[in-house]
């Protein structure tokens, strides 16, 4: 065979490139010039991609910036220089969110490459704060793909938590903590509210700048009045979905104290009751006790001369009931009990003083006296 002086591709472009279409036959024609003759050669590559090119790393169009809770993030990323066409996938942390995106593909004839641009529209929520958003480009040349990542910051109004605490009536240092969790983390703490279990305001109180509330010192006899719900309000300048800055949380405070009888509200407990000879009388007292009393003992006589034992003469009963009491000069309803001593077939000796004694293992037993008097004749 004669040597070939020159070999020239006939179907090349002006950029000395050969163009082909993926999935179709690819023809290459060249002209070989030798000493004797000119040969026209044709090569055919059947149904085979000429060359695959991995996509370049995707590039974000901007920084996501600082977002608010439930705000829509709109951001795009672009991957260039790929053959065949690259696909762009989106991830928020480990969650695939590609379904929230749209893609646009363009072909560059000069470079015979593709460019893929994807636009993501995704509503962020508070738990997205601190997560990473990922844009990943992949094609047949690089199935694993190459990624770009950006951190996400989401600002949101704080959740407020108040710790539930239990104190003993003899404790002097009693602190309640208000814990805020939001972004940003600089909080303003507002006035506390102390309410009853059914939400009636008892008093307003001032805590410190760190969300701590120290209960004032109280006398042992009235420490039970610190029982209730303590409501904390705080904010970080970010509104919630309802446009409210001040967020609210609450916790329960329990004071383990001696049982308390309620003699200071009219008709709640009577220290004097009346009966008639030969009749039956019920002596009742209303009590508030946390923890609940473990023992109930009735005595007859001012000096507790006789401990009363259930019999045909005497019967004892207990009923759970709402009782009225005063917490810091505010009248409220309390979950309490009505304790009853029933005395049958009254005689002259029965008109005396009766003492009830309750013990809940906190401090000394609590006592209350009721005097039974003979009703005046009409």
Long-range contacts (C-beta under 8 A, 24 or more apart in sequence): 2-34, 2-35, 2-36, 3-34, 3-35, 4-32, 4-33, 4-34, 4-39, 5-33, 5-34, 5-35, 6-32, 6-33, 7-31, 7-32, 7-33, 8-32, 8-33, 10-40, 15-110, 17-112, 18-50, 19-112, 20-45, 20-49, 20-50, 22-49, 22-84, 23-47, 26-50, 49-84, 49-140, 51-83, 52-83, 52-84, 52-139, 52-140, 52-141, 53-81, 53-82, 53-83, 53-113, 53-141, 54-82, 54-139, 54-141, 54-142, 54-146, 55-79, 55-80, 55-81, 55-82, 55-86, 55-116, 55-137, 55-138, 55-139, 55-141, 55-142, 55-145, 55-146, 56-80, 56-81, 56-82, 56-137, 56-146, 57-137, 57-146, 57-147, 57-148, 58-88, 58-135, 58-136, 58-137, 58-146, 58-147, 58-148, 59-148, 60-135, 60-148, 60-150, 63-150, 64-133, 64-150, 64-151, 64-152, 64-153, 65-153, 66-153, 66-154, 66-155, 67-124, 67-152, 67-153, 67-154, 67-155, 68-154, 68-155, 68-156, 68-238, 69-124, 69-125, 69-126, 69-154, 69-155, 69-156, 69-157, 69-238, 69-240, 69-241, 70-123, 70-124, 70-125, 70-241, 71-123, 71-124, 71-154, 72-121, 72-122, 72-123, 72-124, 73-120, 73-121, 73-122, 73-123, 73-124, 73-133, 73-152, 74-119, 74-120, 74-121, 75-119, 75-120, 75-133, 75-150, 76-117, 76-118, 76-119, 76-120, 77-117, 77-118, 77-120, 77-135, 77-148, 78-115, 78-116, 78-117, 78-118, 79-115, 79-116, 79-137, 79-146, 80-113, 80-115, 81-111, 81-113, 81-115, 82-113, 82-114, 82-115, 82-116, 82-137, 82-139, 82-141, 83-112, 83-113, 83-114, 83-139, 83-141, 84-114, 84-139, 84-140, 84-141, 85-114, 85-116, 85-139, 86-114, 86-116, 86-137, 86-138, 86-139, 87-116, 87-137, 87-138, 87-139, 88-116, 88-117, 88-118, 88-135, 88-136, 88-137, 89-135, 89-136, 89-138, 89-145, 90-118, 90-120, 90-122, 90-133, 90-134, 90-135, 90-136, 91-133, 91-134, 91-136, 92-122, 92-128, 92-131, 92-132, 92-133, 92-134, 92-152, 93-128, 93-131, 93-132, 97-122, 124-152, 124-154, 125-154, 125-156, 126-154, 126-156, 126-183, 128-152, 128-154, 129-153, 129-154, 129-155, 129-156, 129-183, 153-183, 154-183, 155-182, 155-183, 155-184, 155-238, 156-182, 156-183, 156-238, 156-240, 157-182, 157-235, 157-236, 157-238, 157-239, 157-240, 157-244, 157-245, 157-247, 158-182, 158-187, 158-234, 158-235, 158-236, 158-238, 158-247, 159-247, 159-249, 160-232, 160-233, 160-234, 160-247, 160-248, 160-249, 161-249, 161-251, 162-230, 162-231, 162-232, 162-249, 162-250, 162-251, 163-251, 164-251, 164-252, 164-253, 164-254, 165-251, 165-253, 165-254, 166-253, 166-254, 166-255, 166-256, 167-215, 167-226, 167-253, 167-254, 167-255, 167-256, 168-255, 168-256, 168-257, 168-362, 169-220, 169-223, 169-224, 169-255, 169-256, 169-257, 169-258, 169-362, 169-363, 170-220, 170-363, 172-217, 173-214, 174-214, 174-215, 174-226, 175-212, 175-213, 175-214, 175-215, 176-212, 176-213, 176-214, 176-215, 176-230, 176-251, 176-253, 177-211, 177-212, 177-213, 178-207, 178-211, 178-212, 178-213, 178-232, 178-234, 178-249, 179-211, 179-249, 180-211, 180-234, 180-236, 180-247, 182-236, 182-238, 182-247, 183-236, 183-238, 184-236, 184-237, 184-238, 185-236, 186-236, 187-211, 187-234, 187-235, 187-236, 188-234, 188-235, 188-236, 188-237, 189-232, 189-233, 189-234, 190-233, 190-234, 190-235, 190-246, 191-233, 192-230, 192-231, 192-232, 192-233, 193-230, 193-231, 194-226, 194-228, 194-229, 194-230, 194-231, 194-328, 195-228, 195-229, 195-230, 195-231, 196-228, 196-229, 196-327, 196-332, 196-333, 196-334, 197-228, 197-229, 197-334, 197-335, 198-332, 198-333, 199-229, 200-330, 200-332, 200-333, 201-330, 202-228, 202-327, 202-328, 202-330, 202-332, 203-328, 203-330, 207-232, 215-253, 220-257, 220-258, 220-363, 223-255, 223-257, 224-255, 224-257, 224-258, 224-260, 224-288, 224-290, 225-326, 225-327, 225-328, 226-253, 226-255, 227-253, 227-254, 227-255, 227-290, 227-327, 228-252, 228-253, 228-327, 229-253, 254-290, 255-290, 256-290, 256-291, 256-362, 257-290, 257-362, 257-363, 258-289, 258-360, 258-362, 258-363, 258-364, 258-365, 258-366, 259-287, 259-288, 259-289, 259-293, 259-358, 259-359, 259-360, 259-366, 260-287, 260-288, 260-289, 260-325, 260-366, 261-285, 261-286, 261-287, 261-366, 261-368, 262-286, 262-287, 262-288, 262-323, 262-324, 262-325, 262-334, 262-336, 263-368, 264-326, 265-324, 265-325, 265-326, 265-331, 268-323, 268-324, 268-325, 269-368, 270-370, 271-369, 271-370, 271-371, 272-370, 272-371, 272-373, 273-370, 273-371, 273-372, 273-373, 274-372, 274-373, 274-374, 274-375, 275-343, 275-346, 275-350, 275-351, 275-372, 275-373, 275-374, 275-375, 276-346, 276-374, 276-375, 277-346, 277-347, 277-348, 277-374, 278-345, 278-346, 279-345, 279-346, 280-342, 280-343, 280-344, 280-345, 280-346, 281-342, 281-343, 281-346, 281-372, 282-340, 282-341, 282-342, 282-343, 283-340, 283-341, 283-342, 283-343, 283-354, 283-370, 283-372, 284-338, 284-339, 284-340, 284-341, 285-338, 285-339, 285-356, 285-368, 285-370, 286-321, 286-323, 286-336, 286-337, 286-338, 286-339, 287-323, 287-336, 287-337, 287-338, 287-339, 287-358, 287-366, 287-368, 288-323, 288-325, 288-334, 288-335, 288-336, 289-336, 289-337, 289-358, 289-360, 290-360, 291-360, 291-361, 291-362, 292-337, 292-360, 293-358, 293-359, 293-360, 294-359, 294-360, 294-361, 295-357, 295-358, 295-359, 296-339, 296-356, 296-357, 296-358, 297-356, 297-357, 297-358, 297-359, 298-341, 298-354, 298-355, 298-356, 298-357, 299-354, 299-355, 299-356, 299-357, 300-352, 300-353, 300-354, 301-352, 301-353, 301-355, 302-352, 302-353, 302-355, 302-369, 304-355, 304-357, 308-341, 308-354, 312-344, 313-343, 313-344, 313-345, 314-341, 314-342, 314-343, 314-344, 315-341, 315-342, 315-344, 316-340, 316-341, 316-342, 317-342, 343-372, 348-374
